[in-house]
C-alpha cells in the first residue's frame, strides 16, 4: 500500500511539473532572439530591419502597434507575418522590446484624422517621396550594405503597405510626421514648415493608400499557387539532354561555371549517382543586379539546373524563382524573379525541343 501511495505521488508530481512547464510564461528575450534579432539586431539597433530600440520609436508607438506589426508583418517588405505565435508569445516579445525604454508605452488612440487627401498627395510628393518612395512604396533595398554604403542610415518603411496601415493608427502617423524620429533621417515636418492642417492632409493621403495596398497583398497571395520547382521531361537521353542544356545556357549569354554530380560532397568520391547531374551557370551582370536588390538571393545563385535519369526517363529540374519573393518577402525582387523564371523556362524548353 505505501508503495502504491508513493507511485501516485510521483505521478502527481510529474503531472504538476509538466502542467507548470506547459503554461509557464514565455521568455520574451528568447523569442526575440529566435524570431527578430536576425533582422532587427540582438539589441534592436537594426540591420536588415529598421532599428526598434530607438527612444524616438519606442516612445511614440503603442504596444498594440507592436503586436499588430508582429502579427501582420509587412507583406513584400522583408518582414514576414508571425501568425503561428501565440498571443502570450507575441506579448512576451512586445514586453522585451518595451524593456529597452525607461518610459511607459503610449496609450493607443484610435481617433480618425480628417484631412484633404488630394492636397496631402501634393505635400507628400514634395516632402516625403524622396525617402518613402512614390505613393508610399518605401525606400529601396533591404538595409544590408552588400559592400557598399547605404544611401540612408536606415531604409525608409513603405507606407502603402497593408501591414503598416493595419497596425498604425492615424494619431501615430500624425505624431511621427509632426515630431519626426530622432536618430533617423525622419525630421519633424512641423519644424520643416508644414502646418498642422498640412500634416492632417498627409495622414489622410497615407490612409487613402489602403486600396492599392490591398491590391499588392492580393498579388503577393497569388504566388502561393506557384510550384516550388520547374520540372520538364526530356525526350532525349541523359548525355544528349545535358549537351542540349549546355548549348542553351551559352545561347542565353550565360557562363557555364561547372558540371557536377548532384551528390558531390555528400557521398564518398567516385560513389556519386552518375545519373544525377547538376549544371551551375551565371550571368554576372544579372547576378550583381539581383544582389543589389536583396543580397539574400545569393543563397540561390549562381543558377542551377539538375538533370536526372530514372527508370529510363530524363527530367530537368530547377527552383521556381517566382517563389523567391514569397520566401524573402521582398516585392522589389519580383521583377528580377519573373525575369529569372522566363529565363529558366526558356533554357529548359530549348534543351528538350
VOPAGU-2260 file (C-alpha; in pm, 1 decimal, decimal comma):
REM VOPAGU-2260
SITE   aa  ch    i         X         Y         Z
SITE  UNK   A    0       0,0       0,0       0,0
SITE  UNK   A    1     273,8     254,7      87,6
SITE  UNK   A    2     444,9     174,9    -245,2
SITE  UNK   A    3     119,9     245,9    -428,2
SITE  UNK   A    4      85,5     577,0    -248,9
SITE  UNK   A    5     444,2     669,8    -338,1
SITE  UNK   A    6     380,0     582,7    -702,8
SITE  UNK   A    7      69,4     800,7    -705,5
SITE  UNK   A    8     266,7    1085,6    -551,6
SITE  UNK   A    9     534,7    1050,9    -817,6
SITE  UNK   A   10     274,0    1053,3   -1096,1
SITE  UNK   A   11     103,3    1360,0    -945,4
SITE  UNK   A   12     442,4    1535,1    -919,2
SITE  UNK   A   13     527,1    1481,1   -1286,0
SITE  UNK   A   14     178,4    1583,2   -1397,9
SITE  UNK   A   15     203,5    1905,0   -1198,6
SITE  UNK   A   16     558,3    1972,4   -1321,5
SITE  UNK   A   17     452,2    1921,3   -1682,5
SITE  UNK   A   18     149,2    2144,1   -1634,3
SITE  UNK   A   19     354,0    2424,6   -1481,4
SITE  UNK   A   20     610,5    2400,0   -1762,2
SITE  UNK   A   21     344,0    2387,2   -2033,4
SITE  UNK   A   22     173,9    2700,9   -1905,9
SITE  UNK   A   23     484,9    2889,0   -1796,1
SITE  UNK   A   24     507,9    3241,2   -1929,6
SITE  UNK   A   25     720,8    3251,4   -2245,4
SITE  UNK   A   26    1055,0    3429,6   -2229,4
SITE  UNK   A   27    1041,8    3736,7   -2449,9
SITE  UNK   A   28    1419,2    3766,8   -2478,7
SITE  UNK   A   29    1448,0    3410,8   -2611,4
SITE  UNK   A   30    1158,6    3457,5   -2852,5
SITE  UNK   A   31    1305,3    3785,8   -2975,8
SITE  UNK   A   32    1643,8    3621,1   -3030,4
SITE  UNK   A   33    1477,7    3342,7   -3230,6
SITE  UNK   A   34    1233,1    3539,0   -3444,0
SITE  UNK   A   35    1350,4    3901,8   -3454,2
SITE  UNK   A   36    1721,2    3950,7   -3387,4
SITE  UNK   A   37    1845,1    3833,2   -3728,2
SITE  UNK   A   38    1685,3    4140,5   -3887,3
SITE  UNK   A   39    1648,1    4396,5   -3606,9
SITE  UNK   A   40    1974,5    4311,9   -3429,1
SITE  UNK   A   41    2027,4    4143,2   -3092,5
SITE  UNK   A   42    1998,5    4480,3   -2922,8
SITE  UNK   A   43    1729,3    4621,3   -3150,7
SITE  UNK   A   44    1962,7    4860,6   -3327,6
SITE  UNK   A   45    1872,1    4737,0   -3673,5
SITE  UNK   A   46    2029,8    4558,0   -3967,4
SITE  UNK   A   47    1815,5    4418,0   -4245,7
SITE  UNK   A   48    1521,3    4553,1   -4046,2
SITE  UNK   A   49    1475,3    4900,5   -3902,7
SITE  UNK   A   50    1613,3    4985,6   -3557,7
SITE  UNK   A   51    1342,4    4940,9   -3295,9
SITE  UNK   A   52    1537,1    5027,1   -2980,2
SITE  UNK   A   53    1540,9    5397,0   -3066,1
SITE  UNK   A   54    1379,1    5604,3   -2787,3
SITE  UNK   A   55    1207,0    5815,3   -3052,3
SITE  UNK   A   56    1042,4    5499,2   -3185,9
SITE  UNK   A   57     953,9    5321,3   -2862,1
SITE  UNK   A   58     822,6    5639,1   -2700,2
SITE  UNK   A   59     585,4    5702,4   -2990,7
SITE  UNK   A   60     432,0    5359,4   -3062,0
SITE  UNK   A   61     181,2    5167,6   -2853,2
SITE  UNK   A   62     208,1    4804,4   -2755,5
SITE  UNK   A   63     -94,6    4746,3   -2976,8
SITE  UNK   A   64     103,3    4874,0   -3275,3
SITE  UNK   A   65     393,6    4642,1   -3192,5
SITE  UNK   A   66     161,5    4342,5   -3151,7
SITE  UNK   A   67     -18,8    4410,6   -3479,3
SITE  UNK   A   68     312,9    4456,0   -3657,6
SITE  UNK   A   69     436,7    4117,3   -3537,7
SITE  UNK   A   70     110,5    3955,8   -3640,0
SITE  UNK   A   71      70,4    4126,7   -3980,3
SITE  UNK   A   72     432,9    4176,4   -4080,7
SITE  UNK   A   73     499,8    4388,8   -4385,8
SITE  UNK   A   74     391,8    4194,9   -4697,6
SITE  UNK   A   75     650,1    4240,3   -4972,0
SITE  UNK   A   76     888,0    4434,3   -4745,5
SITE  UNK   A   77    1119,4    4177,7   -4581,8
SITE  UNK   A   78     929,9    4139,7   -4254,5
SITE  UNK   A   79     713,1    3826,0   -4254,3
SITE  UNK   A   80     395,3    3782,0   -4053,3
SITE  UNK   A   81     423,2    3567,3   -3741,5
SITE  UNK   A   82      77,4    3417,1   -3743,4
SITE  UNK   A   83     179,2    3096,4   -3567,4
SITE  UNK   A   84     296,6    3265,5   -3247,2
SITE  UNK   A   85      52,8    3253,0   -2958,6
SITE  UNK   A   86     -88,0    3570,4   -2804,2
SITE  UNK   A   87     128,4    3505,5   -2498,1
SITE  UNK   A   88     440,2    3476,7   -2713,3
SITE  UNK   A   89     363,7    3798,2   -2901,4
SITE  UNK   A   90     301,9    3978,5   -2570,5
SITE  UNK   A   91     631,7    3846,3   -2436,6
SITE  UNK   A   92     821,4    3979,8   -2738,0
SITE  UNK   A   93     647,8    4316,5   -2705,1
SITE  UNK   A   94     739,5    4330,5   -2334,6
SITE  UNK   A   95    1101,1    4251,5   -2415,9
SITE  UNK   A   96    1115,4    4525,1   -2680,3
SITE  UNK   A   97     944,5    4766,0   -2440,4
SITE  UNK   A   98    1213,2    4692,8   -2178,3
SITE  UNK   A   99    1456,4    4894,6   -2389,2
SITE  UNK   A  100    1268,2    5210,7   -2293,4
SITE  UNK   A  101    1250,8    5369,4   -1947,8
SITE  UNK   A  102     913,5    5524,2   -2030,8
SITE  UNK   A  103     570,4    5359,3   -2027,3
SITE  UNK   A  104     407,6    5264,5   -2356,1
SITE  UNK   A  105     186,3    5535,0   -2509,1
SITE  UNK   A  106    -183,6    5459,4   -2499,9
SITE  UNK   A  107    -342,7    5351,2   -2828,5
SITE  UNK   A  108    -551,1    5635,8   -2973,5
SITE  UNK   A  109    -798,3    5529,7   -3242,1
SITE  UNK   A  110    -915,7    5880,1   -3331,8
SITE  UNK   A  111    -965,7    5926,0   -3707,6
SITE  UNK   A  112    -776,6    6219,5   -3857,5
SITE  UNK   A  113    -979,0    6418,8   -4110,2
SITE  UNK   A  114    -796,8    6586,9   -4394,6
SITE  UNK   A  115    -777,6    6662,3   -4766,6
SITE  UNK   A  116    -613,4    6355,5   -4921,4
SITE  UNK   A  117    -568,0    6524,1   -5259,3
SITE  UNK   A  118    -377,1    6813,2   -5104,4
SITE  UNK   A  119    -190,6    6564,6   -4887,3
SITE  UNK   A  120     -70,7    6383,2   -5200,2
SITE  UNK   A  121      88,7    6704,1   -5327,2
SITE  UNK   A  122     262,6    6764,8   -4995,8
SITE  UNK   A  123     374,7    6402,9   -4977,9
SITE  UNK   A  124     529,6    6424,9   -5323,9
SITE  UNK   A  125     730,1    6731,5   -5220,7
SITE  UNK   A  126     838,1    6639,8   -4869,0
SITE  UNK   A  127     810,7    6261,8   -4826,7
SITE  UNK   A  128     851,3    6072,1   -5153,0
SITE  UNK   A  129    1228,1    6110,7   -5167,7
SITE  UNK   A  130    1262,0    5870,8   -4873,0
SITE  UNK   A  131     932,5    5680,3   -4860,2
SITE  UNK   A  132     902,3    5628,2   -5234,0
SITE  UNK   A  133     641,5    5707,1   -5494,5
SITE  UNK   A  134     292,0    5661,6   -5346,4
SITE  UNK   A  135     438,4    5524,0   -5026,2
SITE  UNK   A  136     616,6    5230,6   -5190,6
SITE  UNK   A  137     907,0    5257,1   -4945,0
SITE  UNK   A  138    1281,0    5308,1   -4967,6
SITE  UNK   A  139    1485,7    5084,9   -5193,7
SITE  UNK   A  140    1688,1    4792,6   -5069,7
SITE  UNK   A  141    1691,8    4578,3   -4757,0
SITE  UNK   A  142    1925,1    4764,7   -4525,1
SITE  UNK   A  143    2208,5    4519,8   -4597,9
SITE  UNK   A  144    2521,0    4700,3   -4715,3
SITE  UNK   A  145    2647,2    4440,4   -4970,1
SITE  UNK   A  146    2993,4    4604,0   -4972,5
SITE  UNK   A  147    2853,3    4945,6   -5047,3
SITE  UNK   A  148    2744,5    5244,3   -4844,3
SITE  UNK   A  149    2377,5    5281,0   -4773,1
SITE  UNK   A  150    2211,0    5587,8   -4917,4
SITE  UNK   A  151    2045,6    5635,8   -4577,8
SITE  UNK   A  152    2124,8    5504,9   -4226,8
SITE  UNK   A  153    1802,7    5302,0   -4247,5
SITE  UNK   A  154    1569,0    5212,0   -4529,8
SITE  UNK   A  155    1252,2    5421,0   -4508,9
SITE  UNK   A  156     947,9    5197,8   -4446,2
SITE  UNK   A  157     670,7    5153,6   -4701,2
SITE  UNK   A  158     356,3    5344,9   -4607,2
SITE  UNK   A  159     131,1    5193,2   -4873,8
SITE  UNK   A  160     167,9    4856,2   -4707,7
SITE  UNK   A  161    -126,6    4660,9   -4573,6
SITE  UNK   A  162      71,5    4551,8   -4267,2
SITE  UNK   A  163     167,0    4907,8   -4178,5
SITE  UNK   A  164    -179,0    5050,1   -4243,5
SITE  UNK   A  165    -341,0    4774,5   -4034,8
SITE  UNK   A  166    -103,3    4840,3   -3745,5
SITE  UNK   A  167     -60,9    5217,5   -3736,2
SITE  UNK   A  168    -331,1    5449,9   -3606,0
SITE  UNK   A  169    -395,3    5788,3   -3764,0
SITE  UNK   A  170    -269,1    5956,2   -3446,2
SITE  UNK   A  171      57,5    5762,7   -3456,4
SITE  UNK   A  172     112,9    5857,0   -3821,4
SITE  UNK   A  173      34,1    6221,1   -3745,5
SITE  UNK   A  174     267,8    6232,6   -3445,2
SITE  UNK   A  175     551,4    6070,7   -3642,3
SITE  UNK   A  176     517,1    6330,3   -3917,0
SITE  UNK   A  177     484,8    6610,8   -3663,6
SITE  UNK   A  178     776,2    6523,7   -3436,9
SITE  UNK   A  179     993,2    6304,7   -3660,5
SITE  UNK   A  180    1214,5    6023,7   -3533,3
SITE  UNK   A  181    1534,0    6136,0   -3367,6
SITE  UNK   A  182    1821,0    5909,3   -3468,0
SITE  UNK   A  183    1684,4    5858,2   -3820,5
SITE  UNK   A  184    1660,1    6079,5   -4130,5
SITE  UNK   A  185    1292,8    6138,8   -4039,5
SITE  UNK   A  186    1279,3    6500,6   -3924,3
SITE  UNK   A  187     992,5    6699,1   -3778,6
SITE  UNK   A  188     775,7    6819,5   -4064,8
SITE  UNK   A  189     634,7    7086,3   -3835,4
SITE  UNK   A  190     984,8    7227,2   -3799,3
SITE  UNK   A  191    1032,7    7182,5   -4175,4
SITE  UNK   A  192     747,5    7424,4   -4237,8
SITE  UNK   A  193     429,0    7220,4   -4265,5
SITE  UNK   A  194     122,1    7338,5   -4079,5
SITE  UNK   A  195     -88,8    7110,9   -3860,0
SITE  UNK   A  196    -352,0    7119,2   -4135,5
SITE  UNK   A  197     -93,0    7012,6   -4392,9
SITE  UNK   A  198       9,9    6720,2   -4171,5
SITE  UNK   A  199    -352,8    6610,8   -4130,6
SITE  UNK   A  200    -384,2    6616,5   -4509,1
SITE  UNK   A  201     -77,7    6394,1   -4545,2
SITE  UNK   A  202    -226,0    6150,0   -4293,7
SITE  UNK   A  203    -546,9    6142,7   -4497,5
SITE  UNK   A  204    -344,7    6072,6   -4811,8
SITE  UNK   A  205    -149,8    5789,6   -4648,3
SITE  UNK   A  206    -473,4    5636,6   -4524,0
SITE  UNK   A  207    -613,4    5659,6   -4878,5
SITE  UNK   A  208    -340,2    5416,3   -4988,9
SITE  UNK   A  209    -524,1    5124,2   -4828,3
SITE  UNK   A  210    -684,6    5018,6   -5157,6
SITE  UNK   A  211    -357,6    4987,8   -5358,1
SITE  UNK   A  212    -201,8    4821,6   -5052,3
SITE  UNK   A  213    -475,5    4559,5   -5057,5
SITE  UNK   A  214    -416,2    4505,0   -5431,3
SITE  UNK   A  215     -45,9    4446,3   -5364,8
SITE  UNK   A  216    -135,0    4198,4   -5092,0
SITE  UNK   A  217    -362,5    4015,5   -5335,8
SITE  UNK   A  218     -85,9    3991,8   -5595,7
SITE  UNK   A  219     154,3    3851,5   -5336,5
SITE  UNK   A  220    -100,4    3593,7   -5225,0
SITE  UNK   A  221    -115,7    3465,0   -5582,6
SITE  UNK   A  222     246,0    3350,0   -5555,6
SITE  UNK   A  223     135,4    3082,7   -5307,4
SITE  UNK   A  224     -13,4    2893,2   -5603,2
SITE  UNK   A  225     322,8    2868,7   -5777,4
SITE  UNK   A  226     500,4    2530,3   -5752,9
SITE  UNK   A  227     835,0    2522,9   -5573,6
SITE  UNK   A  228    1017,3    2377,2   -5873,5
SITE  UNK   A  229    1002,9    2382,2   -6253,2
SITE  UNK   A  230    1015,3    2025,3   -6384,1
SITE  UNK   A  231    1033,9    1935,8   -6754,4
SITE  UNK   A  232    1053,6    1591,8   -6916,0
SITE  UNK   A  233    1318,2    1538,7   -7182,3
SITE  UNK   A  234    1264,5    1320,5   -7490,4
SITE  UNK   A  235    1641,5    1264,3   -7510,8
SITE  UNK   A  236    1886,0    1052,9   -7317,7
SITE  UNK   A  237    2082,4    1187,9   -7021,8
SITE  UNK   A  238    2401,8    1280,6   -7208,1
SITE  UNK   A  239    2221,8    1441,8   -7501,4
SITE  UNK   A  240    1996,3    1640,3   -7267,3
SITE  UNK   A  241    2299,5    1770,3   -7079,0
SITE  UNK   A  242    2469,1    1878,1   -7403,3
SITE  UNK   A  243    2148,7    2048,0   -7520,2
SITE  UNK   A  244    2126,4    2234,6   -7189,5
SITE  UNK   A  245    2489,6    2347,9   -7213,4
SITE  UNK   A  246    2420,2    2488,5   -7559,0
SITE  UNK   A  247    2103,9    2662,4   -7436,3
SITE  UNK   A  248    2296,9    2820,9   -7148,1
SITE  UNK   A  249    2556,0    2958,4   -7389,7
SITE  UNK   A  250    2287,2    3083,1   -7628,2
SITE  UNK   A  251    2128,4    3284,6   -7346,4
SITE  UNK   A  252    2461,6    3461,8   -7277,3
SITE  UNK   A  253    2525,5    3275,2   -6953,6
SITE  UNK   A  254    2861,2    3137,3   -6849,2
SITE  UNK   A  255    2871,6    2767,6   -6763,9
SITE  UNK   A  256    3065,7    2750,3   -6439,2
SITE  UNK   A  257    3083,0    2375,2   -6387,3
SITE  UNK   A  258    2906,3    2044,3   -6436,9
SITE  UNK   A  259    2897,7    1817,0   -6135,3
SITE  UNK   A  260    2721,1    1519,8   -5986,2
SITE  UNK   A  261    2432,8    1613,2   -5758,8
SITE  UNK   A  262    2571,9    1400,2   -5475,5
SITE  UNK   A  263    2922,0    1550,5   -5492,1
SITE  UNK   A  264    3045,3    1608,2   -5137,7
SITE  UNK   A  265    2758,3    1411,1   -4987,8
SITE  UNK   A  266    2898,4    1065,9   -5055,5
SITE  UNK   A  267    3247,8     926,3   -5098,2
SITE  UNK   A  268    3416,4    1043,9   -5416,3
SITE  UNK   A  269    3350,6     804,6   -5700,9
SITE  UNK   A  270    3028,9     672,1   -5547,2
SITE  UNK   A  271    2806,4     952,2   -5674,7
SITE  UNK   A  272    2497,3     862,3   -5875,2
SITE  UNK   A  273    2617,3     923,7   -6231,0
SITE  UNK   A  274    2258,4     970,8   -6348,5
SITE  UNK   A  275    2206,5    1281,5   -6134,3
SITE  UNK   A  276    2393,0    1579,0   -6279,1
SITE  UNK   A  277    2374,0    1947,0   -6186,5
SITE  UNK   A  278    2488,9    2235,0   -6410,2
SITE  UNK   A  279    2598,1    2562,9   -6248,2
SITE  UNK   A  280    2590,5    2876,6   -6465,0
SITE  UNK   A  281    2571,5    3252,4   -6428,6
SITE  UNK   A  282    2519,7    3586,9   -6599,8
SITE  UNK   A  283    2731,8    3807,7   -6374,7
SITE  UNK   A  284    2555,8    4129,8   -6472,1
SITE  UNK   A  285    2220,0    3983,9   -6375,5
SITE  UNK   A  286    2372,8    3836,4   -6058,9
SITE  UNK   A  287    2503,4    4175,1   -5945,4
SITE  UNK   A  288    2172,5    4348,5   -6014,3
SITE  UNK   A  289    1980,2    4085,8   -5817,1
SITE  UNK   A  290    2223,5    4103,4   -5526,2
SITE  UNK   A  291    2192,6    4480,2   -5503,7
SITE  UNK   A  292    1817,7    4440,5   -5463,5
SITE  UNK   A  293    1846,0    4173,1   -5196,7
SITE  UNK   A  294    2179,4    4011,5   -5104,3
SITE  UNK   A  295    1997,7    3710,1   -4958,7
SITE  UNK   A  296    1924,9    3590,9   -5312,6
SITE  UNK   A  297    2290,9    3487,7   -5322,2
SITE  UNK   A  298    2181,7    3170,3   -5143,3
SITE  UNK   A  299    2021,6    3061,3   -5472,5
SITE  UNK   A  300    2273,0    3199,9   -5720,0
SITE  UNK   A  301    2455,8    3113,4   -5942,7
SITE  UNK   A  302    2178,6    2940,8   -6134,9
SITE  UNK   A  303    2145,0    2562,9   -6129,2
SITE  UNK   A  304    1958,4    2303,6   -6331,5
SITE  UNK   A  305    1956,1    1937,3   -6229,4
SITE  UNK   A  306    1924,5    1661,4   -6488,8
SITE  UNK   A  307    1815,7    1320,8   -6358,5
SITE  UNK   A  308    1762,8     989,5   -6531,4
SITE  UNK   A  309    1543,7     737,9   -6351,0
SITE  UNK   A  310    1377,0     427,9   -6489,8
SITE  UNK   A  311    1475,4     535,5   -6841,8
SITE  UNK   A  312    1306,7     875,0   -6801,2
SITE  UNK   A  313    1505,4    1200,9   -6806,3
SITE  UNK   A  314    1385,1    1513,2   -6625,9
SITE  UNK   A  315    1525,1    1864,0   -6582,7
SITE  UNK   A  316    1453,4    2037,9   -6252,6
SITE  UNK   A  317    1524,4    2383,6   -6116,4
SITE  UNK   A  318    1388,3    2607,1   -5843,2
SITE  UNK   A  319    1089,3    2824,3   -5935,7
SITE  UNK   A  320    1214,5    3183,8   -5896,2
SITE  UNK   A  321     858,7    3312,1   -5852,4
SITE  UNK   A  322     862,0    3154,4   -5506,7
SITE  UNK   A  323    1171,3    3351,7   -5405,7
SITE  UNK   A  324     994,3    3680,5   -5336,1
SITE  UNK   A  325     742,1    3491,8   -5127,1
SITE  UNK   A  326    1026,8    3337,1   -4930,6
SITE  UNK   A  327    1214,2    3666,1   -4892,1
SITE  UNK   A  328     900,4    3881,9   -4864,9
SITE  UNK   A  329    1055,6    4145,9   -5090,7
SITE  UNK   A  330     820,5    4286,3   -5351,9
SITE  UNK   A  331    1106,2    4478,8   -5511,8
SITE  UNK   A  332    1255,9    4144,4   -5605,1
SITE  UNK   A  333     950,3    4034,8   -5806,2
SITE  UNK   A  334    1065,5    4177,5   -6139,3
SITE  UNK   A  335    1402,0    4002,1   -6119,5
SITE  UNK   A  336    1236,8    3676,9   -6013,3
SITE  UNK   A  337     990,8    3693,8   -6302,3
SITE  UNK   A  338    1280,4    3757,8   -6539,2
SITE  UNK   A  339    1465,7    3459,5   -6397,2
SITE  UNK   A  340    1154,4    3243,6   -6430,9
SITE  UNK   A  341    1128,0    3328,1   -6801,3
SITE  UNK   A  342    1496,6    3250,7   -6843,7
SITE  UNK   A  343    1472,7    2910,7   -6676,2
SITE  UNK   A  344    1162,8    2823,6   -6876,3
SITE  UNK   A  345    1340,7    2914,4   -7199,6
SITE  UNK   A  346    1650,9    2711,4   -7110,6
SITE  UNK   A  347    1450,9    2402,3   -7024,3
SITE  UNK   A  348    1238,2    2437,8   -7335,7
SITE  UNK   A  349    1541,6    2480,9   -7562,3
SITE  UNK   A  350    1711,4    2178,1   -7405,1
SITE  UNK   A  351    1413,2    1949,0   -7462,0
SITE  UNK   A  352    1279,3    2057,1   -7802,6
